[in-house]
Amino acid sequence: MSENFLTGFEGIVEKAKKVDRPMRVAIAAADAENILRGAFMAQDAGFVEPILIGNENKIRAVLERIGQAERDVQIIDASGGDSSVQFAIEMINSGDADCLMRGNSSTLERLLAVSDVTLLINPPMDARKEVVKNMVKALNAFDVKHPNIALLALVEKPSYQMRDTVEDQTMVRENNMRPFADCNLVGPIAYDLIVSKEAARLKGYECPCCGEFDGIVVPNLATGNVMIKVLQHSAGAEGCGVLVGAKIPVAITSRADEPEQSFYSLAACAAMWDAPAYKNIF
């Protein structure tokens, strides 16, 4: 298996070396040692032209540390991780770069609630409305008032062939007319639009909450469970598990989770337990 894996990547590298010109890569918050090492390997192989964006002093310090202070590379000074990312995106949009790469910046920077990932296998609409209510109350306990809640679906347009999309639309209309939860409820909406303003712009999806959602309500257990495990195990997200809606706070973690997950789950339970609205949560 590993031999085929390496052979496959060798083939990709050989194909990359045949590009007409080096690909201009905007590296946001580029003061990341191993990312720079890899980018310079690609530059030496002839298929990448790195553009280092971020705090110039930090970038030059890293270049000095890895023995690349004399390398011929463009550095653009931008202060702070967020402004570096935005600058890099603007370079892509203006045609001054061909590829975006994350350096020393975080991809998941906000508290995000996801439900249900443990209990409700294929909840009907009434049950998902209760999930929304409990999610809002839980977020309130973490001082998130009137949160933005997304009803995750495969597509944004309701289709009678996908029951959850029709139910999502109904739930949003109900909450707008006769609120059952103190939140800004949006749906049906696909995952890329939930997490990315740029995806929303490219798709022409007008919603100010895109990229700023506080919670995601999934259509079924399989979707939620897979999503949270991908975020934790593949995207490096830190997580915790709490059962909300019972008479007491219940910490839920997987046996495969790191010790920190149990710690964070207990911390979340304690925060909810101590919240003024505790009796309204459990």
TIBA-161644 format. One record per residue (C-alpha): residue in three letters; chain; x, y, z. Coordinates in steps of 0.001 Angstrom, whole numbers, m for minus. Example, Ala and Ser with C-alpha at 12.3 -4.5 7.8 and 13.67 -1.06 7.14 Angstrom:
<pts>
<pt "ALA"; "A"; <12300; m4500; 7800>> <pt "SER"; "A"; <13670; m1060; 7140>> 
</pts>
This chain:
<pts>
<pt "MET"; "A"; <0; 0; 0>> <pt "SER"; "A"; <2711; 2483; 1000>> <pt "GLU"; "A"; <4740; 1707; m2143>> <pt "ASN"; "A"; <1749; 2497; m4376>> <pt "PHE"; "A"; <1091; 5623; m2322>> <pt "LEU"; "A"; <4640; 6921; m2865>> <pt "THR"; "A"; <4598; 5993; m6520>> <pt "GLY"; "A"; <1354; 7909; m6944>> <pt "PHE"; "A"; <2804; 11088; m5451>> <pt "GLU"; "A"; <5975; 10767; m7495>> <pt "GLY"; "A"; <3788; 10766; m10575>> <pt "ILE"; "A"; <1984; 13891; m9378>> <pt "VAL"; "A"; <5299; 15655; m8782>> <pt "GLU"; "A"; <6544; 14748; m12254>> <pt "LYS"; "A"; <3340; 16135; m13750>> <pt "ALA"; "A"; <3695; 19335; m11697>> <pt "LYS"; "A"; <7196; 19865; m13063>> <pt "LYS"; "A"; <5744; 20110; m16582>> <pt "VAL"; "A"; <3668; 23252; m15922>> <pt "ASP"; "A"; <4136; 26100; m18409>> <pt "ARG"; "A"; <5202; 28496; m15674>> <pt "PRO"; "A"; <5646; 28267; m11897>> <pt "MET"; "A"; <2384; 28611; m9987>> <pt "ARG"; "A"; <2297; 31806; m7901>> <pt "VAL"; "A"; <1370; 30764; m4353>> <pt "ALA"; "A"; <191; 33394; m1865>> <pt "ILE"; "A"; <1136; 32032; 1569>> <pt "ALA"; "A"; <m910; 33799; 4257>> <pt "ALA"; "A"; <840; 34366; 7610>> <pt "ALA"; "A"; <3985; 32852; 6128>> <pt "ASP"; "A"; <6056; 32688; 9339>> <pt "ALA"; "A"; <5636; 28909; 9493>> <pt "GLU"; "A"; <8892; 26973; 9298>> <pt "ASN"; "A"; <7791; 23652; 7819>> <pt "ILE"; "A"; <5361; 25273; 5398>> <pt "LEU"; "A"; <8168; 27466; 4067>> <pt "ARG"; "A"; <10497; 24465; 3784>> <pt "GLY"; "A"; <7904; 22651; 1686>> <pt "ALA"; "A"; <7192; 25704; m447>> <pt "PHE"; "A"; <10897; 26161; m1150>> <pt "MET"; "A"; <11199; 22486; m2086>> <pt "ALA"; "A"; <8421; 23092; m4626>> <pt "GLN"; "A"; <10171; 26258; m5809>> <pt "ASP"; "A"; <13437; 24374; m6295>> <pt "ALA"; "A"; <11542; 21701; m8231>> <pt "GLY"; "A"; <10408; 24436; m10591>> <pt "PHE"; "A"; <6634; 24445; m10269>> <pt "VAL"; "A"; <6019; 27079; m7551>> <pt "GLU"; "A"; <6791; 30759; m7028>> <pt "PRO"; "A"; <6103; 31510; m3336>> <pt "ILE"; "A"; <4788; 34904; m2221>> <pt "LEU"; "A"; <5240; 35312; 1524>> <pt "ILE"; "A"; <2539; 37437; 3179>> <pt "GLY"; "A"; <2438; 38415; 6830>> <pt "ASN"; "A"; <4565; 40056; 9497>> <pt "GLU"; "A"; <7812; 40724; 7645>> <pt "ASN"; "A"; <9968; 40630; 10759>> <pt "LYS"; "A"; <8604; 37237; 11757>> <pt "ILE"; "A"; <8983; 35886; 8238>> <pt "ARG"; "A"; <12592; 37039; 7974>> <pt "ALA"; "A"; <13341; 35545; 11387>> <pt "VAL"; "A"; <12067; 32173; 10182>> <pt "LEU"; "A"; <14044; 32480; 6935>> <pt "GLU"; "A"; <17176; 33156; 8972>> <pt "ARG"; "A"; <16480; 30187; 11247>> <pt "ILE"; "A"; <16098; 27738; 8373>> <pt "GLY"; "A"; <19066; 29056; 6450>> <pt "GLN"; "A"; <17071; 30726; 3680>> <pt "ALA"; "A"; <17702; 34403; 4442>> <pt "GLU"; "A"; <19329; 34955; 1023>> <pt "ARG"; "A"; <16635; 33185; m991>> <pt "ASP"; "A"; <15137; 35240; m3824>> <pt "VAL"; "A"; <11499; 35381; m2721>> <pt "GLN"; "A"; <8834; 38078; m2588>> <pt "ILE"; "A"; <7742; 39186; 905>> <pt "ILE"; "A"; <4650; 41346; 1449>> <pt "ASP"; "A"; <4323; 42903; 4894>> <pt "ALA"; "A"; <826; 42559; 6395>> <pt "SER"; "A"; <140; 42672; 10121>> <pt "GLY"; "A"; <m1885; 39950; 11819>> <pt "GLY"; "A"; <m3093; 36552; 10610>> <pt "ASP"; "A"; <m6533; 37731; 9482>> <pt "SER"; "A"; <m5224; 40625; 7364>> <pt "SER"; "A"; <m2660; 38277; 5810>> <pt "VAL"; "A"; <m5401; 35890; 4749>> <pt "GLN"; "A"; <m7523; 38721; 3368>> <pt "PHE"; "A"; <m4552; 40160; 1479>> <pt "ALA"; "A"; <m3820; 36747; m23>> <pt "ILE"; "A"; <m7457; 36342; m1093>> <pt "GLU"; "A"; <m7374; 39768; m2727>> <pt "MET"; "A"; <m4267; 38747; m4654>> <pt "ILE"; "A"; <m6140; 35706; m5951>> <pt "ASN"; "A"; <m9146; 37819; m6932>> <pt "SER"; "A"; <m6974; 40384; m8719>> <pt "GLY"; "A"; <m5081; 37720; m10655>> <pt "ASP"; "A"; <m1755; 38421; m8925>> <pt "ALA"; "A"; <m1570; 34901; m7487>> <pt "ASP"; "A"; <m2704; 31492; m8684>> <pt "CYS"; "A"; <m3007; 29527; m5442>> <pt "LEU"; "A"; <m3714; 30240; m1768>> <pt "MET"; "A"; <m1856; 28479; 1043>> <pt "ARG"; "A"; <m2396; 28722; 4790>> <pt "GLY"; "A"; <677; 29469; 6859>> <pt "ASN"; "A"; <725; 30248; 10563>> <pt "SER"; "A"; <m2992; 30992; 10835>> <pt "SER"; "A"; <m5956; 29061; 12126>> <pt "THR"; "A"; <m8702; 27712; 9861>> <pt "LEU"; "A"; <m11255; 27205; 12660>> <pt "GLU"; "A"; <m11328; 30306; 14780>> <pt "ARG"; "A"; <m14773; 30343; 16350>> <pt "LEU"; "A"; <m16989; 28365; 18658>> <pt "LEU"; "A"; <m19242; 26162; 16554>> <pt "ALA"; "A"; <m22025; 23956; 17881>> <pt "VAL"; "A"; <m22988; 20859; 15850>> <pt "SER"; "A"; <m25988; 18615; 16539>> <pt "ASP"; "A"; <m27046; 15897; 16589>> <pt "VAL"; "A"; <m23903; 13770; 16487>> <pt "THR"; "A"; <m24726; 11077; 19048>> <pt "LEU"; "A"; <m28385; 10430; 19790>> <pt "LEU"; "A"; <m31061; 11199; 17171>> <pt "ILE"; "A"; <m30732; 8841; 14216>> <pt "ASN"; "A"; <m33184; 10351; 11737>> <pt "PRO"; "A"; <m35142; 13025; 13617>> <pt "PRO"; "A"; <m38460; 14359; 12279>> <pt "MET"; "A"; <m39003; 18087; 11972>> <pt "ASP"; "A"; <m40468; 18516; 15453>> <pt "ALA"; "A"; <m37438; 16839; 17003>> <pt "ARG"; "A"; <m35054; 19029; 15017>> <pt "LYS"; "A"; <m36933; 22096; 16226>> <pt "GLU"; "A"; <m36185; 20943; 19771>> <pt "VAL"; "A"; <m32543; 20513; 18765>> <pt "VAL"; "A"; <m32507; 24126; 17579>> <pt "LYS"; "A"; <m34035; 25293; 20874>> <pt "ASN"; "A"; <m31510; 23365; 22959>> <pt "MET"; "A"; <m28611; 24533; 20815>> <pt "VAL"; "A"; <m29629; 28159; 21267>> <pt "LYS"; "A"; <m29908; 27726; 25043>> <pt "ALA"; "A"; <m26514; 26015; 25176>> <pt "LEU"; "A"; <m24891; 28807; 23162>> <pt "ASN"; "A"; <m26555; 31360; 25442>> <pt "ALA"; "A"; <m24726; 29694; 28329>> <pt "PHE"; "A"; <m21466; 30499; 26514>> <pt "ASP"; "A"; <m22570; 34155; 26160>> <pt "VAL"; "A"; <m23556; 33810; 22504>> <pt "LYS"; "A"; <m26795; 35755; 22244>> <pt "HIS"; "A"; <m29244; 35423; 19329>> <pt "PRO"; "A"; <m26912; 32989; 17510>> <pt "ASN"; "A"; <m26821; 32282; 13796>> <pt "ILE"; "A"; <m28012; 28694; 13305>> <pt "ALA"; "A"; <m27667; 26835; 9994>> <pt "LEU"; "A"; <m29865; 23944; 8903>> <pt "LEU"; "A"; <m27378; 21813; 6977>> <pt "ALA"; "A"; <m28522; 20251; 3719>> <pt "LEU"; "A"; <m27064; 19021; 441>> <pt "VAL"; "A"; <m28511; 21929; m1545>> <pt "GLU"; "A"; <m29900; 25392; m902>> <pt "LYS"; "A"; <m33119; 24987; m2876>> <pt "PRO"; "A"; <m35897; 22880; m1289>> <pt "SER"; "A"; <m36680; 19678; m3164>> <pt "TYR"; "A"; <m39505; 17275; m2408>> <pt "GLN"; "A"; <m37091; 14470; m3221>> <pt "MET"; "A"; <m35085; 15513; m142>> <pt "ARG"; "A"; <m37422; 15733; 2834>> <pt "ASP"; "A"; <m35009; 17624; 5054>> <pt "THR"; "A"; <m34721; 20547; 2629>> <pt "VAL"; "A"; <m38493; 21084; 2647>> <pt "GLU"; "A"; <m38587; 20789; 6430>> <pt "ASP"; "A"; <m35713; 23261; 6712>> <pt "GLN"; "A"; <m37612; 25815; 4684>> <pt "THR"; "A"; <m40718; 25260; 6827>> <pt "MET"; "A"; <m38757; 25658; 10061>> <pt "VAL"; "A"; <m37185; 28908; 8885>> <pt "ARG"; "A"; <m40562; 30326; 7883>> <pt "GLU"; "A"; <m42087; 29331; 11208>> <pt "ASN"; "A"; <m39242; 30869; 13182>> <pt "ASN"; "A"; <m39544; 34101; 11198>> <pt "MET"; "A"; <m43292; 34336; 11747>> <pt "ARG"; "A"; <m43681; 32838; 15234>> <pt "PRO"; "A"; <m40208; 32364; 16728>> <pt "PHE"; "A"; <m39741; 29062; 18551>> <pt "ALA"; "A"; <m36063; 29873; 19260>> <pt "ASP"; "A"; <m34243; 33160; 19817>> <pt "CYS"; "A"; <m31891; 32842; 16868>> <pt "ASN"; "A"; <m31314; 33740; 13252>> <pt "LEU"; "A"; <m32276; 30482; 11538>> <pt "VAL"; "A"; <m31053; 29842; 7980>> <pt "GLY"; "A"; <m31670; 26884; 5717>> <pt "PRO"; "A"; <m31535; 24730; 3810>> <pt "ILE"; "A"; <m27873; 25573; 3296>> <pt "ALA"; "A"; <m24844; 23562; 2148>> <pt "TYR"; "A"; <m21691; 23231; 4244>> <pt "ASP"; "A"; <m19408; 25313; 2008>> <pt "LEU"; "A"; <m21781; 28262; 2305>> <pt "ILE"; "A"; <m22006; 27827; 6076>> <pt "VAL"; "A"; <m18259; 28192; 6598>> <pt "SER"; "A"; <m17152; 30418; 3719>> <pt "LYS"; "A"; <m18147; 33928; 2673>> <pt "GLU"; "A"; <m16101; 33445; m483>> <pt "ALA"; "A"; <m18078; 30321; m1434>> <pt "ALA"; "A"; <m21289; 32288; m906>> <pt "ARG"; "A"; <m19987; 35100; m3125>> <pt "LEU"; "A"; <m18977; 32733; m5909>> <pt "LYS"; "A"; <m22344; 30970; m5801>> <pt "GLY"; "A"; <m24318; 34206; m5575>> <pt "TYR"; "A"; <m25855; 33152; m2253>> <pt "GLU"; "A"; <m26819; 36308; m371>> <pt "CYS"; "A"; <m26674; 35736; 3366>> <pt "PRO"; "A"; <m24637; 37827; 5845>> <pt "CYS"; "A"; <m24283; 34828; 8182>> <pt "CYS"; "A"; <m22096; 32813; 5797>> <pt "GLY"; "A"; <m18758; 32228; 7483>> <pt "GLU"; "A"; <m20195; 33479; 10773>> <pt "PHE"; "A"; <m22572; 30739; 11909>> <pt "ASP"; "A"; <m22561; 29746; 15571>> <pt "GLY"; "A"; <m24341; 26417; 15181>> <pt "ILE"; "A"; <m25130; 23727; 12609>> <pt "VAL"; "A"; <m28146; 21437; 12885>> <pt "VAL"; "A"; <m27628; 18340; 10747>> <pt "PRO"; "A"; <m30380; 16327; 9021>> <pt "ASN"; "A"; <m29428; 12980; 10571>> <pt "LEU"; "A"; <m27038; 11263; 12960>> <pt "ALA"; "A"; <m24687; 9875; 10311>> <pt "THR"; "A"; <m24077; 13311; 8816>> <pt "GLY"; "A"; <m23378; 14919; 12175>> <pt "ASN"; "A"; <m21163; 12123; 13476>> <pt "VAL"; "A"; <m19030; 11997; 10340>> <pt "MET"; "A"; <m18746; 15785; 10177>> <pt "ILE"; "A"; <m17568; 16214; 13760>> <pt "LYS"; "A"; <m15008; 13403; 13397>> <pt "VAL"; "A"; <m13642; 14914; 10193>> <pt "LEU"; "A"; <m13327; 18308; 11897>> <pt "GLN"; "A"; <m11531; 16793; 14873>> <pt "HIS"; "A"; <m9330; 14160; 13252>> <pt "SER"; "A"; <m8605; 15748; 9863>> <pt "ALA"; "A"; <m8996; 19495; 10372>> <pt "GLY"; "A"; <m7440; 19727; 13825>> <pt "ALA"; "A"; <m10530; 21152; 15509>> <pt "GLU"; "A"; <m10816; 20918; 19280>> <pt "GLY"; "A"; <m14163; 19612; 20455>> <pt "CYS"; "A"; <m16343; 18579; 23340>> <pt "GLY"; "A"; <m19544; 16607; 23707>> <pt "VAL"; "A"; <m22548; 17536; 25849>> <pt "LEU"; "A"; <m26030; 16057; 25848>> <pt "VAL"; "A"; <m28427; 19007; 26162>> <pt "GLY"; "A"; <m32085; 18595; 27068>> <pt "ALA"; "A"; <m31796; 16102; 29927>> <pt "LYS"; "A"; <m32398; 17007; 33595>> <pt "ILE"; "A"; <m28650; 17068; 34211>> <pt "PRO"; "A"; <m25631; 17928; 32058>> <pt "VAL"; "A"; <m24198; 14824; 30385>> <pt "ALA"; "A"; <m20621; 14827; 29110>> <pt "ILE"; "A"; <m20225; 12653; 26016>> <pt "THR"; "A"; <m16881; 11707; 24478>> <pt "SER"; "A"; <m15581; 8896; 22308>> <pt "ARG"; "A"; <m13177; 6304; 23684>> <pt "ALA"; "A"; <m10850; 7293; 20845>> <pt "ASP"; "A"; <m10807; 10979; 21848>> <pt "GLU"; "A"; <m7783; 12623; 23393>> <pt "PRO"; "A"; <m7895; 13404; 27150>> <pt "GLU"; "A"; <m8450; 17061; 26288>> <pt "GLN"; "A"; <m11861; 16180; 24835>> <pt "SER"; "A"; <m13040; 14864; 28196>> <pt "PHE"; "A"; <m11611; 17941; 29884>> <pt "TYR"; "A"; <m13373; 20314; 27474>> <pt "SER"; "A"; <m16639; 18367; 27745>> <pt "LEU"; "A"; <m16610; 18676; 31518>> <pt "ALA"; "A"; <m15748; 22367; 31229>> <pt "ALA"; "A"; <m18725; 22889; 28912>> <pt "CYS"; "A"; <m21011; 21038; 31295>> <pt "ALA"; "A"; <m19765; 23175; 34184>> <pt "ALA"; "A"; <m20310; 26384; 32219>> <pt "MET"; "A"; <m23883; 25374; 31400>> <pt "TRP"; "A"; <m24540; 24127; 34912>> <pt "ASP"; "A"; <m23429; 27481; 36341>> <pt "ALA"; "A"; <m25328; 29597; 33797>> <pt "PRO"; "A"; <m28246; 31735; 35084>> <pt "ALA"; "A"; <m30564; 29973; 32661>> <pt "TYR"; "A"; <m29458; 26514; 33826>> <pt "LYS"; "A"; <m33000; 25281; 34575>> <pt "ASN"; "A"; <m34057; 26286; 31059>> <pt "ILE"; "A"; <m31230; 24299; 29490>> <pt "PHE"; "A"; <m31611; 20920; 31213>> 
</pts>
